Amino acid sequence: MKKLYISLLLSAFISLFALGWLIDTFSQIEHNPVDDFAIEKQLIDGFAEQVAQEKNKIAATKALAAHFKQSLTFNANDELALPQSLIDNLAVPGGLMLEDELGFYIIKSHPSFNAHHLEMRLVKPDQQMHRLDLILTLSFYFGVCLLMWVWLSPLTKRLSLLYKASQQFASGDLSARIKLSKFTYISDVESAFNRMAAQIQKLIEENKLLASSLSHDIRTPVACLRFGLDAALDTTDTTKKDMYLTRMESDLDHMECMLKTYLEFATLEKNSYQISFSLINLDAYFANLSQQIQPKLHHKGLTLQIDCPDLLIKADLHWLGRAIINLLGNGCDFADKTIRLSAKQDAHCTHIYIEDDGPGIAKENWLNVFEPFFKEQNHRNRSDKSYGLGLAIAAKVVDWHFGLIKVDQSPSLKGARFTLSLPLQCPRANVS
């Protein structure tokens, strides 16, 4: 929006000051500095000299008026409503110019007029100058309108595109976006719209996928419950009945765990607005996370290697830990003997690595594994409580930190290696 404000101020400056200065300069060049009534002043001086030479001054005045077709009269000074100081100066060259409701007129006296004076009515000057002033004024306003149109035209065009994209999005076209341009005043608004549209589209698609996956995955435990209930009702053997009830309880636990995981993922996005950044010492932080995952490591007979120098990072303690625990848990499901947790920093990012010596992930699935509910075909039965959401949650957490997550093959352990790259200067990192 800063670009919009600056361009508006510049347009106003150019319109009001630069354009006004140009028109004023042109007006001064075109203006004729010569007195508009210079000729009439010379005439009345000549009339006064000629009338002064005649005895019958009234008749001489009438003759001059008729000959030169001028409104010329010979009047007494007593008729003038002027102070004496002005009346005493009526004999100055050019006379005295006055104006009344009828227009301009010149009065001129002479020492021989004996308290009388000549009065000559003037025809108003040509309106050319007034027409020029009108043209210049209209040109000024037209120039202002033209400059504002030049400024507003791209703005209205971009606003029209924004309106069209929002209408398409509202009508159900979730792929509607605004093509960003360098020549726009509202690039921030357009980028914000595109981010909002992408986030809404992602949420809707994830909710659809969540509903589809839940309706599919819940069929198995429901069918098992139905089968166990029918079998328990049909049998009269107490031992078998207890066995069926135990299985049913296990199926209920499985269903409860599934629903809890799905609902947690469904409400995950609202937590992105509750991120609280803190300064973390990674060495101590990794040691704490290893204690949390230790029971699962012990159960699987795995070894966790931690290789972390004394590094500091700005992140949310809870959610970053959740992402790392998810990735360590994923490693526990597939590792043979060893899992490694390490970190390093460069000039821009902190890189956290979680790698194992398991079978790894097929290269063609390196981008797909972070999609919700994705499972590799040969991994579907490795963990009974895996619903394909752990890596998706880790990817969301990294995205909240404005970082990147990727997977490839571990150079040393030959299994999967997950890399979390978190920027040192996060836009939202108000450290608490």
C-alpha positions as CSV (number, residue, x, y, z in Angstrom):
1,M,0.0,0.0,0.0
2,K,3.0,2.3,0.4
3,K,3.3,2.4,-3.4
4,L,-0.3,3.5,-3.6
5,Y,0.2,6.4,-1.2
6,I,3.4,7.6,-2.8
7,S,1.9,7.5,-6.3
8,L,-1.2,9.4,-5.1
9,L,1.0,12.1,-3.6
10,L,3.1,12.4,-6.7
11,S,0.1,12.6,-8.9
12,A,-1.4,15.4,-6.7
13,F,1.9,17.3,-6.7
14,I,2.3,17.1,-10.5
15,S,-1.4,18.0,-11.1
16,L,-1.6,21.0,-8.7
17,F,1.9,22.4,-8.8
18,A,3.7,21.5,-11.9
19,L,0.7,21.9,-14.2
20,G,-0.3,25.1,-12.5
21,W,3.2,26.5,-13.0
22,L,3.2,25.6,-16.7
23,I,-0.1,27.3,-17.3
24,D,0.9,30.4,-15.3
25,T,4.1,30.6,-17.3
26,F,2.2,30.4,-20.6
27,S,-0.3,33.0,-19.3
28,Q,2.5,35.4,-18.5
29,I,4.1,34.9,-22.0
30,E,0.7,35.5,-23.7
31,H,-0.3,38.5,-21.6
32,N,0.3,41.9,-23.3
33,P,1.8,44.2,-20.7
34,V,0.7,47.3,-22.7
35,D,-2.2,49.3,-21.1
36,D,-5.5,48.3,-22.6
37,F,-6.6,52.0,-22.8
38,A,-3.3,53.5,-23.8
39,I,-4.7,54.8,-27.2
40,E,-7.8,56.3,-25.5
41,K,-5.6,58.2,-23.1
42,Q,-3.6,59.6,-25.9
43,L,-6.9,60.6,-27.7
44,I,-8.3,62.5,-24.7
45,D,-5.0,64.3,-24.3
46,G,-5.3,65.5,-27.9
47,F,-9.0,66.3,-27.5
48,A,-8.2,68.4,-24.4
49,E,-5.6,70.4,-26.3
50,Q,-7.9,71.0,-29.3
51,V,-10.9,72.0,-27.2
52,A,-8.6,74.4,-25.2
53,Q,-8.0,76.3,-28.4
54,E,-11.7,76.9,-29.1
55,K,-13.9,79.6,-27.5
56,N,-17.1,77.5,-27.7
57,K,-15.8,74.5,-25.9
58,I,-19.1,72.7,-25.7
59,A,-19.6,73.0,-29.5
60,A,-15.9,71.9,-30.1
61,T,-16.4,68.9,-27.9
62,K,-19.6,67.9,-29.8
63,A,-17.8,68.3,-33.1
64,L,-14.9,66.1,-32.0
65,A,-17.3,63.5,-30.6
66,A,-19.1,63.3,-34.0
67,H,-16.0,63.3,-36.0
68,F,-14.1,60.6,-34.1
69,K,-17.3,58.7,-33.1
70,Q,-16.5,58.9,-29.4
71,S,-18.8,59.4,-26.4
72,L,-17.2,62.8,-25.4
73,T,-18.8,65.5,-23.2
74,F,-17.8,68.7,-21.6
75,N,-18.9,68.9,-17.9
76,A,-18.4,70.9,-14.8
77,N,-16.1,69.7,-12.1
78,D,-18.9,70.3,-9.6
79,E,-20.7,67.2,-10.9
80,L,-17.8,65.0,-9.8
81,A,-18.1,63.2,-6.5
82,L,-14.3,63.2,-6.0
83,P,-12.0,64.6,-3.3
84,Q,-10.4,67.8,-4.1
85,S,-6.9,66.2,-4.3
86,L,-8.1,64.1,-7.3
87,I,-9.8,67.0,-9.0
88,D,-6.6,69.0,-8.8
89,N,-4.8,66.2,-10.7
90,L,-7.3,66.0,-13.6
91,A,-4.8,67.8,-15.9
92,V,-2.2,65.0,-15.7
93,P,-1.3,63.3,-19.0
94,G,-3.7,60.6,-19.8
95,G,-6.3,62.0,-17.4
96,L,-8.0,60.0,-14.6
97,M,-9.6,56.7,-15.3
98,L,-12.7,55.8,-13.4
99,E,-15.4,53.1,-13.4
100,D,-19.1,53.2,-12.6
101,E,-22.1,50.9,-13.3
102,L,-21.9,51.8,-17.0
103,G,-18.3,50.9,-17.4
104,F,-14.9,52.7,-17.7
105,Y,-14.5,56.4,-18.5
106,I,-11.7,59.0,-18.6
107,I,-11.9,62.5,-17.3
108,K,-9.3,65.1,-18.4
109,S,-9.0,68.8,-17.5
110,H,-7.0,71.7,-18.8
111,P,-5.9,75.0,-17.3
112,S,-8.1,76.8,-19.8
113,F,-11.3,74.8,-18.9
114,N,-12.2,76.9,-15.9
115,A,-13.3,74.2,-13.5
116,H,-14.6,72.0,-16.3
117,H,-13.4,68.7,-17.8
118,L,-13.8,66.4,-20.7
119,E,-15.4,63.1,-20.1
120,M,-14.9,60.2,-22.6
121,R,-16.8,56.9,-22.2
122,L,-14.7,53.9,-23.1
123,V,-15.7,50.7,-24.9
124,K,-14.6,47.7,-22.9
125,P,-11.6,46.0,-24.3
126,D,-11.7,43.0,-26.4
127,Q,-12.6,39.8,-24.4
128,Q,-9.7,37.9,-26.0
129,M,-7.7,38.0,-22.8
130,H,-10.7,36.9,-20.8
131,R,-11.3,34.0,-23.2
132,L,-7.6,33.1,-22.9
133,D,-8.0,33.0,-19.1
134,L,-11.0,30.8,-19.5
135,I,-9.2,28.5,-21.8
136,L,-6.2,28.3,-19.4
137,T,-8.5,27.6,-16.5
138,L,-10.3,24.8,-18.4
139,S,-6.9,23.5,-19.5
140,F,-5.8,23.3,-15.9
141,Y,-8.8,21.3,-14.8
142,F,-8.6,19.1,-17.9
143,G,-4.9,18.5,-17.2
144,V,-5.7,17.5,-13.6
145,C,-8.5,15.2,-14.7
146,L,-6.2,13.7,-17.3
147,L,-3.3,13.1,-14.9
148,M,-5.7,11.6,-12.3
149,W,-7.1,9.3,-15.0
150,V,-3.6,8.2,-15.9
151,W,-3.1,7.4,-12.3
152,L,-6.4,5.8,-11.6
153,S,-6.6,3.7,-14.8
154,P,-4.2,1.0,-13.7
155,L,-5.7,1.1,-10.2
156,T,-9.3,0.6,-11.4
157,K,-8.1,-2.2,-13.8
158,R,-6.4,-4.1,-11.0
159,L,-9.4,-3.6,-8.8
160,S,-11.6,-4.9,-11.6
161,L,-9.4,-8.0,-11.8
162,L,-9.5,-8.4,-8.0
163,Y,-13.3,-8.2,-8.1
164,K,-13.5,-10.7,-11.0
165,A,-11.3,-13.1,-9.2
166,S,-13.3,-12.8,-6.0
167,Q,-16.5,-13.4,-7.9
168,Q,-15.1,-16.5,-9.5
169,F,-13.8,-17.8,-6.2
170,A,-17.2,-17.1,-4.5
171,S,-19.0,-19.0,-7.3
172,G,-16.9,-22.1,-6.6
173,D,-13.9,-21.8,-8.8
174,L,-11.3,-22.3,-6.0
175,S,-8.4,-22.0,-8.5
176,A,-9.2,-18.4,-9.2
177,R,-6.1,-16.2,-8.6
178,I,-4.8,-12.8,-9.6
179,K,-1.8,-12.7,-11.9
180,L,0.6,-10.5,-10.1
181,S,2.2,-7.5,-12.0
182,K,5.0,-5.1,-11.3
183,F,2.7,-2.2,-12.6
184,T,0.2,-2.2,-9.8
185,Y,-0.4,0.0,-6.7
186,I,-2.1,-2.8,-4.7
187,S,0.4,-5.6,-5.0
188,D,0.1,-6.3,-1.2
189,V,-3.7,-6.7,-1.5
190,E,-3.4,-8.9,-4.5
191,S,-0.8,-11.1,-2.8
192,A,-2.9,-11.3,0.3
193,F,-5.9,-12.4,-1.8
194,N,-3.9,-15.1,-3.5
195,R,-2.6,-16.4,-0.1
196,M,-6.1,-16.3,1.3
197,A,-7.6,-18.1,-1.7
198,A,-4.8,-20.8,-1.6
199,Q,-5.3,-21.4,2.1
200,I,-9.1,-21.7,1.8
201,Q,-8.7,-24.0,-1.2
202,K,-6.2,-26.1,0.8
203,L,-8.5,-26.3,3.8
204,I,-11.5,-27.3,1.7
205,E,-9.6,-30.0,-0.1
206,E,-8.2,-31.3,3.1
207,N,-11.7,-31.4,4.7
208,K,-13.0,-33.3,1.7
209,L,-10.1,-35.7,1.9
210,L,-10.6,-36.0,5.6
211,A,-14.3,-36.9,5.2
212,S,-13.5,-39.3,2.4
213,S,-10.7,-41.1,4.3
214,L,-12.7,-41.2,7.5
215,S,-15.7,-42.8,5.9
216,H,-13.4,-45.3,4.2
217,D,-11.2,-46.2,7.2
218,I,-13.9,-46.4,9.8
219,R,-15.6,-49.2,7.9
220,T,-13.1,-51.8,9.0
221,P,-13.5,-51.3,12.8
222,V,-17.2,-51.0,12.4
223,A,-17.4,-54.3,10.5
224,C,-15.2,-55.9,13.1
225,L,-17.5,-54.7,15.8
226,R,-20.5,-56.0,13.9
227,F,-18.9,-59.4,13.4
228,G,-17.8,-59.6,17.1
229,L,-21.2,-58.6,18.3
230,D,-23.0,-61.2,16.2
231,A,-20.5,-63.9,17.2
232,A,-20.8,-63.0,20.9
233,L,-24.6,-63.2,20.6
234,D,-24.6,-66.5,18.8
235,T,-22.1,-68.3,21.0
236,T,-23.0,-69.9,24.4
237,D,-19.4,-70.5,25.3
238,T,-18.3,-68.1,28.0
239,T,-14.7,-68.2,27.0
240,K,-15.4,-67.4,23.4
241,K,-17.8,-64.6,24.4
242,D,-15.1,-63.0,26.5
243,M,-12.6,-63.3,23.6
244,Y,-15.1,-61.6,21.3
245,L,-15.7,-58.8,23.8
246,T,-12.0,-58.3,24.2
247,R,-11.6,-58.0,20.4
248,M,-14.5,-55.6,20.3
249,E,-12.9,-53.5,23.0
250,S,-9.7,-53.4,21.0
251,D,-11.7,-52.4,17.9
252,L,-13.3,-49.6,19.9
253,D,-9.9,-48.4,21.1
254,H,-8.7,-48.4,17.5
255,M,-11.8,-46.5,16.4
256,E,-11.4,-44.0,19.2
257,C,-7.7,-43.4,18.4
258,M,-8.6,-43.0,14.7
259,L,-11.3,-40.4,15.4
260,K,-9.1,-38.5,17.8
261,T,-6.3,-38.3,15.2
262,Y,-8.7,-37.2,12.4
263,L,-10.4,-34.6,14.6
264,E,-7.0,-33.3,15.7
265,F,-5.9,-32.9,12.1
266,A,-9.2,-31.2,11.2
267,T,-8.7,-28.5,13.9
268,L,-5.0,-28.2,13.3
269,E,-5.1,-25.0,11.2
270,K,-6.6,-22.8,13.9
271,N,-3.5,-23.4,16.0
272,S,-1.4,-21.6,13.4
273,Y,-2.6,-18.3,14.9
274,Q,-1.5,-19.4,18.4
275,I,2.2,-19.9,17.5
276,S,4.5,-18.4,20.2
277,F,8.2,-18.2,19.4
278,S,10.9,-18.7,22.0
279,L,14.6,-18.9,21.9
280,I,15.6,-22.5,22.0
281,N,18.9,-24.2,22.8
282,L,18.8,-27.1,20.4
283,D,21.2,-29.4,22.3
284,A,19.1,-29.3,25.4
285,Y,15.9,-29.4,23.4
286,F,16.9,-32.5,21.5
287,A,17.8,-34.2,24.8
288,N,14.3,-33.5,26.1
289,L,12.7,-34.9,22.9
290,S,14.8,-38.0,23.1
291,Q,13.4,-38.7,26.6
292,Q,9.8,-38.4,25.2
293,I,10.5,-40.9,22.4
294,Q,12.6,-43.3,24.6
295,P,9.8,-45.7,25.5
296,K,9.1,-46.4,21.8
297,L,12.8,-46.7,21.1
298,H,13.2,-49.2,23.9
299,H,10.2,-51.2,22.7
300,K,11.6,-51.4,19.2
301,G,15.2,-52.0,20.3
302,L,16.5,-48.9,18.5
303,T,19.3,-46.5,19.2
304,L,18.9,-42.7,18.8
305,Q,22.1,-40.8,18.0
306,I,22.1,-37.1,18.6
307,D,24.6,-34.8,16.9
308,C,23.9,-31.2,17.7
309,P,26.4,-28.4,18.4
310,D,25.4,-25.6,20.8
311,L,22.9,-23.8,18.5
312,L,20.1,-21.3,19.2
313,I,16.8,-21.2,17.2
314,K,13.6,-19.2,17.3
315,A,10.6,-21.5,17.2
316,D,7.5,-22.6,19.0
317,L,8.6,-25.2,21.6
318,H,5.4,-27.3,21.5
319,W,4.8,-27.5,17.8
320,L,8.3,-27.9,16.6
321,G,8.7,-30.7,19.2
322,R,5.5,-32.2,17.9
323,A,6.9,-32.2,14.3
324,I,10.2,-33.7,15.4
325,I,8.5,-36.4,17.5
326,N,6.3,-37.3,14.6
327,L,9.3,-37.8,12.4
328,L,11.2,-39.7,15.1
329,G,8.1,-41.9,15.6
330,N,8.0,-42.5,11.8
331,G,11.6,-43.5,12.0
332,C,10.8,-46.0,14.8
333,D,8.2,-47.6,12.6
334,F,10.7,-48.3,9.8
335,A,14.2,-48.2,11.2
336,D,16.2,-51.4,11.6
337,K,18.7,-50.4,14.3
338,T,19.5,-46.7,14.3
339,I,17.9,-43.3,14.1
340,R,19.9,-40.1,14.0
341,L,18.9,-36.6,15.0
342,S,21.2,-33.8,14.0
343,A,21.3,-30.1,13.2
344,K,23.5,-27.4,11.7
345,Q,23.2,-23.7,10.8
346,D,24.2,-21.6,7.8
347,A,23.9,-17.9,7.2
348,H,20.1,-18.0,6.7
349,C,18.6,-21.2,8.1
350,T,18.8,-23.9,10.8
351,H,18.7,-27.3,9.3
352,I,17.4,-30.2,11.4
353,Y,17.9,-33.8,10.1
354,I,16.0,-36.9,11.1
355,E,17.4,-40.0,9.4
356,D,17.2,-43.8,9.8
357,D,18.5,-47.1,8.4
358,G,15.2,-48.4,7.3
359,P,14.0,-49.2,3.8
360,G,13.6,-45.5,2.9
361,I,11.0,-43.9,0.7
362,A,10.7,-44.4,-3.0
363,K,12.0,-41.3,-4.9
364,E,8.8,-40.9,-6.8
365,N,7.0,-40.5,-3.5
366,W,9.3,-37.9,-2.0
367,L,6.7,-35.1,-2.6
368,N,3.6,-37.1,-1.9
369,V,4.6,-38.3,1.6
370,F,3.6,-34.9,3.1
371,E,0.1,-35.1,1.8
372,P,-2.6,-36.1,4.3
373,F,-3.5,-39.8,4.5
374,F,-0.7,-40.8,2.1
375,K,0.9,-44.2,2.7
376,E,3.3,-46.1,0.6
377,Q,1.9,-49.4,-0.5
378,N,4.6,-51.5,1.1
379,H,4.3,-49.6,4.3
380,R,0.6,-49.8,5.0
381,N,0.7,-52.5,7.6
382,R,3.9,-51.5,9.4
383,S,2.0,-49.5,12.1
384,D,-1.5,-50.3,13.1
385,K,-2.1,-46.8,14.4
386,S,-0.7,-44.9,11.4
387,Y,-3.2,-43.0,9.4
388,G,-0.9,-41.1,7.1
389,L,-1.2,-37.8,9.1
390,G,2.1,-37.6,11.0
391,L,4.1,-36.3,8.1
392,A,1.3,-34.0,7.1
393,I,1.2,-32.4,10.6
394,A,5.0,-32.0,10.5
395,A,4.8,-30.2,7.2
396,K,2.1,-27.9,8.5
397,V,4.2,-27.0,11.6
398,V,7.2,-26.2,9.4
399,D,5.0,-24.1,7.1
400,W,3.8,-22.1,10.2
401,H,7.5,-21.4,10.9
402,F,7.9,-20.2,7.2
403,G,10.3,-23.1,6.6
404,L,10.7,-26.0,4.2
405,I,10.5,-29.7,4.8
406,K,11.8,-32.4,2.4
407,V,12.8,-36.0,2.3
408,D,15.6,-37.9,0.5
409,Q,17.9,-40.8,1.1
410,S,20.3,-40.7,4.1
411,P,23.9,-40.6,2.8
412,S,25.2,-42.6,5.7
413,L,22.3,-44.7,7.1
414,K,20.8,-45.3,3.6
415,G,17.2,-45.0,4.9
416,A,14.9,-42.0,4.8
417,R,16.3,-38.6,5.7
418,F,13.9,-35.7,6.6
419,T,15.3,-32.2,6.5
420,L,13.5,-29.3,8.3
421,S,14.9,-25.9,7.2
422,L,13.8,-23.0,9.4
423,P,14.8,-19.4,8.7
424,L,16.9,-17.6,11.3
425,Q,14.7,-14.5,10.9
426,C,11.1,-15.6,10.8
427,P,8.5,-12.9,9.9
428,R,6.3,-13.8,12.8
429,A,9.1,-14.5,15.4
430,N,8.2,-12.1,18.2
431,V,10.4,-13.9,20.8
432,S,8.8,-14.3,24.2
